[in-house]
Amino acid sequence: MPRGAERPRPAGDTSREETPPDIIKITGIKTYKFSIPAGQPTRDPHTGHLLGSTSKACLFLKIETDAGISGWGEGTGEWLVPSVEATLHEWSSLLVGQDPQRVVALSEDITDRLPWKGGPVLGTAIAAINVALYVNRPLAVVLSVIPPVPRVRPQHPLLAPHAPGLSAENGL
């Protein structure tokens, strides 16, 4: 099967069906790379060649939704950050428009499309997506159950002791 081609799906497979309009949808992904100094370079005493990196590359994935909820995942892999980042951006079209609460279905959809399974780059990329989606999930559930509460900035009780709404009963 050519690279990037979609595998035929069994009848009744709904993994890529459109998400209903009232469900939270993924709107995009962003990646952030950081380089953290790791100390003095270590060199081979005989050849002088560098034995290790002088910095640690880190990659973070942010999955954004139309509800303003974002999930964060880490895609750091020794020497693999550029490849993992490219893989995440390649897979973004499989995520955008989908319900972020369908973590297992999204992960399986991505891995089922791969002609081979595993490896450090693909494993690190799918792990970053999974963590970002699972982090996103509890907040999405809470927000779907609890109606939004208007934010009112109460005056400080010492400065305005008779301000409306301030009492020991309501905790303000």
Rosetta silent file (secondary structure, phi, psi, omega in degrees, C-alpha in Angstrom):
SEQUENCE: MPRGAERPRPAGDTSREETPPDIIKITGIKTYKFSIPAGQPTRDPHTGHLLGSTSKACLFLKIETDAGISGWGEGTGEWLVPSVEATLHEWSSLLVGQDPQRVVALSEDITDRLPWKGGPVLGTAIAAINVALYVNRPLAVVLSVIPPVPRVRPQHPLLAPHAPGLSAENGL
SCORE:     score description
SCORE:     0.000 S_00000001
   1 L     0.000  131.808 -178.693    0.000    0.000    0.000 S_00000001
   2 L   -62.571  149.656 -179.637    1.495    3.408   -0.918 S_00000001
   3 L   -60.611  134.046  177.862    2.655    5.614    1.917 S_00000001
   4 L    85.239   -8.201  179.869   -0.107    7.898    3.178 S_00000001
   5 L   -74.957  145.597 -179.311   -2.834    5.899    1.417 S_00000001
   6 L   -83.334  132.554  176.793   -5.906    5.159    3.506 S_00000001
   7 L   -69.884  144.813  173.869   -6.522    1.515    4.288 S_00000001
   8 L   -62.574  139.773 -178.933   -9.899    0.115    3.324 S_00000001
   9 L  -103.506  145.396  176.698  -12.164    0.031    6.370 S_00000001
  10 L   -64.179  155.496  177.976  -14.529   -2.797    7.278 S_00000001
  11 L   -59.121  137.622  179.222  -18.247   -2.170    6.820 S_00000001
  12 L    86.928   -1.509  179.097  -19.709   -0.336    9.787 S_00000001
  13 L   -74.362  122.401 -177.074  -16.386    1.235   10.848 S_00000001
  14 L  -110.771   18.160 -172.616  -17.163    4.723   12.139 S_00000001
  15 L   -64.501  -24.903 -179.353  -13.662    5.771   13.211 S_00000001
  16 L  -117.160   18.344  176.978  -13.444    8.648   10.699 S_00000001
  17 L   -68.610  155.485  179.141  -17.075    9.731   10.572 S_00000001
  18 L   -62.279  142.754  177.932  -17.787   13.404   11.091 S_00000001
  19 L   -79.060  136.678  177.596  -18.143   14.484   14.696 S_00000001
  20 L   -57.063  151.221 -174.074  -21.612   15.801   15.641 S_00000001
  21 L   -64.148  -23.455 -177.960  -21.713   19.624   15.889 S_00000001
  22 L   -88.430    2.850 -179.731  -22.347   19.710   19.661 S_00000001
  23 L   -96.574  146.082  175.934  -19.195   17.695   20.454 S_00000001
  24 L   -62.090  140.173  179.961  -15.817   19.278   21.217 S_00000001
  25 L  -125.321  147.213  173.415  -13.529   19.108   18.183 S_00000001
  26 E   -73.634  130.525 -179.099   -9.776   19.247   17.748 S_00000001
  27 E  -106.649  -18.572  179.203   -8.908   22.429   15.850 S_00000001
  28 E   174.520  171.562  175.145   -5.156   22.070   15.521 S_00000001
  29 E  -128.740  153.500  174.152   -1.829   21.019   16.935 S_00000001
  30 E  -137.251  146.065  175.483    1.297   22.962   17.756 S_00000001
  31 E  -118.581  147.554 -179.708    4.739   21.713   18.643 S_00000001
  32 E  -130.954  126.120  179.110    7.291   23.449   20.822 S_00000001
  33 E  -109.401  139.501  176.785   10.984   22.535   20.873 S_00000001
  34 E  -132.933  150.715  174.795   13.372   23.392   23.672 S_00000001
  35 E  -122.729  119.456 -176.709   17.028   22.706   24.180 S_00000001
  36 E  -107.081  125.025  178.782   18.143   22.323   27.788 S_00000001
  37 E   -58.076  136.503 -177.287   21.878   22.509   28.589 S_00000001
  38 L  -110.404   10.706  177.709   23.119   19.171   29.893 S_00000001
  39 L   105.900 -163.279 -177.209   26.453   20.279   31.284 S_00000001
  40 L   -70.440  143.758  177.068   30.009   19.991   30.049 S_00000001
  41 L   -67.018  141.663  176.651   30.677   18.008   26.885 S_00000001
  42 L  -103.148  126.810 -177.369   32.141   14.540   27.431 S_00000001
  43 E  -120.116  150.442  174.991   34.882   13.610   24.981 S_00000001
  44 L   -66.907  125.632 -177.175   36.713   10.396   24.230 S_00000001
  45 L   -65.231  -22.797 -177.738   40.158   10.796   25.846 S_00000001
  46 L   -89.938  -41.258 -175.235   41.883    9.031   22.925 S_00000001
  47 L  -103.673  -22.796 -177.267   40.154   10.554   19.895 S_00000001
  48 L    82.257    0.487  178.851   38.669   13.751   21.291 S_00000001
  49 L   -69.682  147.185  177.874   35.299   12.936   19.690 S_00000001
  50 E   -67.666  129.116 -178.360   32.172   14.103   21.462 S_00000001
  51 L   -96.844  -20.317 -179.096   30.581   11.184   23.369 S_00000001
  52 L  -150.597  167.243 -179.583   27.318   12.834   24.331 S_00000001
  53 L   -75.512  147.593  176.477   25.186   15.818   23.626 S_00000001
  54 L   -88.429   -3.745  176.741   25.833   19.062   25.438 S_00000001
  55 E  -146.131  161.076  179.553   22.109   19.729   25.534 S_00000001
  56 E  -110.774  119.746  178.473   18.856   17.794   25.836 S_00000001
  57 E   -83.351  135.356  179.255   16.265   18.406   23.134 S_00000001
  58 E  -126.593  143.252  179.061   12.638   18.417   24.315 S_00000001
  59 E  -129.649  128.601  177.002    9.471   18.414   22.245 S_00000001
  60 E  -119.986  141.002  179.816    6.014   19.271   23.551 S_00000001
  61 E  -111.326  132.861  174.792    2.751   18.816   21.687 S_00000001
  62 E  -116.907  121.288  175.371   -0.287   21.014   22.252 S_00000001
  63 E  -103.426  120.708 -176.281   -3.633   19.762   20.943 S_00000001
  64 E  -102.408  150.233  179.130   -6.162   22.603   20.749 S_00000001
  65 E  -126.180  166.070  178.975   -9.960   22.344   20.681 S_00000001
  66 L   -73.668   -9.176  177.777  -12.837   24.590   19.703 S_00000001
  67 L   -91.839    1.435 -178.940  -13.894   24.695   23.387 S_00000001
  68 L    82.236    7.188  178.574  -10.655   26.434   24.350 S_00000001
  69 L   -93.503  133.770  177.969   -9.362   23.313   26.104 S_00000001
  70 E  -123.019  143.712  174.717   -5.822   22.259   25.283 S_00000001
  71 E  -113.792  144.399 -178.816   -4.013   19.043   26.067 S_00000001
  72 E  -117.128  137.080  175.442   -0.242   18.776   26.364 S_00000001
  73 E  -134.648  159.105  179.290    1.943   15.765   25.574 S_00000001
  74 E  -109.159  133.060  178.951    5.671   15.194   25.471 S_00000001
  75 L  -123.076   39.823 -178.057    7.393   13.813   22.385 S_00000001
  76 L   -82.174  130.481  174.609   10.988   13.892   23.532 S_00000001
  77 L  -146.155  133.575 -177.679   13.229   11.140   22.240 S_00000001
  78 L   -49.780  120.927  175.869   17.016   11.151   22.225 S_00000001
  79 L    65.078    4.732 -173.552   18.171   12.519   18.878 S_00000001
  80 L  -108.822    0.001 -172.875   14.688   11.976   17.409 S_00000001
  81 H   -53.229  -46.438  179.718   12.966   15.319   18.036 S_00000001
  82 H   -61.688  -39.162  179.822   12.993   16.499   14.378 S_00000001
  83 H   -69.786  -40.418  178.838   11.565   13.180   13.147 S_00000001
  84 H   -65.942  -42.493  179.070    8.912   13.029   15.875 S_00000001
  85 H   -61.279  -45.115  178.495    7.897   16.631   15.175 S_00000001
  86 H   -61.930  -40.267  178.917    7.552   15.933   11.441 S_00000001
  87 H   -63.591  -44.261  179.577    5.482   12.817   12.193 S_00000001
  88 H   -60.481  -43.838  179.665    3.130   14.752   14.490 S_00000001
  89 H   -68.415  -33.545  176.358    2.532   17.423   11.856 S_00000001
  90 H   -64.634  -36.846 -178.491    1.983   14.733    9.213 S_00000001
  91 H   -83.515   -7.028 -175.328   -0.668   13.133   11.420 S_00000001
  92 H   -58.814  -32.975  179.690   -2.436   16.418   12.267 S_00000001
  93 H   -66.555  -20.353  177.014   -4.914   15.922    9.399 S_00000001
  94 H   -82.422  -15.309 -177.109   -6.046   12.710   11.120 S_00000001
  95 H  -101.731  -40.733 -175.074   -6.780   14.618   14.328 S_00000001
  96 L   -61.319  131.296 -179.548   -8.309   17.933   13.250 S_00000001
  97 L    91.767   -5.728 -178.169  -12.118   17.832   13.307 S_00000001
  98 L   -95.710  161.101  177.149  -12.232   14.782   15.587 S_00000001
  99 L   -78.585  118.034 -176.848  -13.607   14.424   19.121 S_00000001
 100 L   -69.398  -11.164  179.496  -10.595   14.521   21.500 S_00000001
 101 L   -82.277   -8.557  178.554  -12.405   12.323   24.023 S_00000001
 102 L   -92.173   58.796 -172.338  -12.199    9.325   21.644 S_00000001
 103 H   -57.718  -52.368 -176.493   -8.579    8.677   22.625 S_00000001
 104 H   -63.765  -44.915 -179.207   -8.433    4.953   21.874 S_00000001
 105 H   -62.116  -40.472  179.022  -10.312    5.268   18.567 S_00000001
 106 H   -67.237  -42.892  179.254   -8.017    8.084   17.386 S_00000001
 107 H   -63.378  -43.922  179.541   -4.873    6.185   18.402 S_00000001
 108 H   -66.694  -37.745  177.953   -6.053    3.012   16.706 S_00000001
 109 H   -59.258  -43.661  179.569   -7.034    4.931   13.575 S_00000001
 110 H   -67.780  -49.593 -176.003   -3.513    6.326   13.288 S_00000001
 111 H   -68.630  -29.756  177.699   -1.694    3.084   14.062 S_00000001
 112 H   -67.627  -21.201 -179.505   -3.950    1.032   11.755 S_00000001
 113 L   -82.895  -14.089 -176.004   -2.826    3.216    8.849 S_00000001
 114 L   -81.090  133.892  178.507    0.851    2.436    9.395 S_00000001
 115 L   -70.600  -17.783  175.348    2.353   -0.297    7.226 S_00000001
 116 L  -136.835  157.642 -176.191    4.575   -1.277   10.164 S_00000001
 117 L  -110.735  143.851  171.321    4.024   -0.946   13.887 S_00000001
 118 L    85.575 -157.852 -174.852    6.229    0.584   16.513 S_00000001
 119 L    94.407  156.427 -174.796    9.679    2.005   16.382 S_00000001
 120 H   -66.776  -37.262 -178.134   11.035    4.875   18.439 S_00000001
 121 H   -70.787  -52.019 -177.995    9.759    7.733   16.244 S_00000001
 122 H   -66.557  -39.496  178.626    6.210    6.434   15.744 S_00000001
 123 H   -64.321  -41.081  178.929    5.949    5.201   19.332 S_00000001
 124 H   -68.112  -39.693 -179.854    7.087    8.553   20.724 S_00000001
 125 H   -66.176  -45.292 -179.108    4.709   10.472   18.439 S_00000001
 126 H   -68.907  -33.173  176.903    1.655    8.360   19.331 S_00000001
 127 H   -64.979  -40.366  178.238    2.568    8.568   23.038 S_00000001
 128 H   -62.255  -41.389  178.520    2.647   12.388   22.815 S_00000001
 129 H   -65.156  -46.730 -179.192   -0.819   12.365   21.217 S_00000001
 130 H   -59.152  -46.490 -179.635   -2.205    9.952   23.815 S_00000001
 131 H   -62.693  -44.667 -179.745   -0.914   11.987   26.756 S_00000001
 132 H   -61.479  -39.571 -179.832   -2.246   15.240   25.265 S_00000001
 133 H   -73.093  -39.459  179.019   -5.674   13.681   24.696 S_00000001
 134 H   -69.571  -33.980  176.351   -5.878   12.028   28.118 S_00000001
 135 H   -66.066  -36.812 -178.560   -4.838   15.275   29.842 S_00000001
 136 H   -68.906  -32.127 -169.139   -7.546   17.065   27.864 S_00000001
 137 H   -61.584  -50.861 -177.690  -10.265   14.562   28.776 S_00000001
 138 H   -60.279  -40.667  179.857  -11.084   15.271   32.461 S_00000001
 139 H   -65.259  -39.306  178.918  -11.439   18.995   31.857 S_00000001
 140 H   -64.457  -39.323  179.364  -13.696   18.399   28.852 S_00000001
 141 H   -66.333  -45.251  179.593  -15.938   16.123   30.911 S_00000001
 142 H   -60.770  -45.301 -177.968  -16.159   18.638   33.758 S_00000001
 143 H   -67.835  -27.513  179.437  -16.965   21.491   31.391 S_00000001
 144 H   -78.109  -20.124 -177.797  -19.666   19.471   29.651 S_00000001
 145 H   -95.782  -39.861 -175.722  -21.427   18.729   32.966 S_00000001
 146 L   -95.720  124.435  177.885  -21.042   22.021   34.832 S_00000001
 147 L   -68.065  150.776 -179.982  -22.610   25.093   33.240 S_00000001
 148 L   -62.009  139.001  178.658  -20.319   28.099   32.940 S_00000001
 149 L  -104.304  128.148  178.991  -20.396   30.371   35.966 S_00000001
 150 L   -65.203  137.289  179.987  -20.109   34.099   35.312 S_00000001
 151 L   -84.563  122.768  176.588  -17.013   35.520   36.917 S_00000001
 152 L  -118.165  128.048  179.833  -17.746   38.317   39.349 S_00000001
 153 L   -92.166  101.573 -178.479  -14.861   40.080   40.942 S_00000001
 154 L   -71.386  152.293  174.769  -15.962   40.766   44.499 S_00000001
 155 L   -74.665  153.905  179.564  -14.588   43.717   46.325 S_00000001
 156 L   -65.941  130.841 -175.125  -12.261   42.952   49.169 S_00000001
 157 L   -61.212  -29.365 -179.926  -14.339   42.556   52.389 S_00000001
 158 L   -74.221  -30.023  179.847  -11.965   44.744   54.425 S_00000001
 159 L   -84.493  -30.090 -179.192  -12.202   47.586   51.952 S_00000001
 160 L  -137.592   75.820 -173.711  -15.957   47.301   51.407 S_00000001
 161 L   -64.784  -19.431 -178.331  -17.483   45.424   54.374 S_00000001
 162 L  -107.833   21.548 -178.976  -21.045   46.111   53.298 S_00000001
 163 L   -68.293  140.685 -179.881  -20.620   45.151   49.639 S_00000001
 164 L   -61.646  140.208  175.661  -23.526   43.072   48.284 S_00000001
 165 L    90.046   -8.866 -179.289  -22.876   39.341   48.101 S_00000001
 166 L   -96.065  117.207  178.285  -20.128   39.276   50.694 S_00000001
 167 L  -157.663  164.939  178.104  -20.977   37.090   53.659 S_00000001
 168 L   -69.390  -28.344 -177.462  -19.632   34.244   55.732 S_00000001
 169 L   -66.379  -41.018 -178.294  -22.350   31.947   54.322 S_00000001
 170 L   -95.044    7.656  172.336  -21.184   32.151   50.700 S_00000001
 171 L    79.118    9.929 -179.800  -17.496   32.087   51.581 S_00000001
 172 L  -102.002    0.000    0.000  -16.668   35.541   50.316 S_00000001
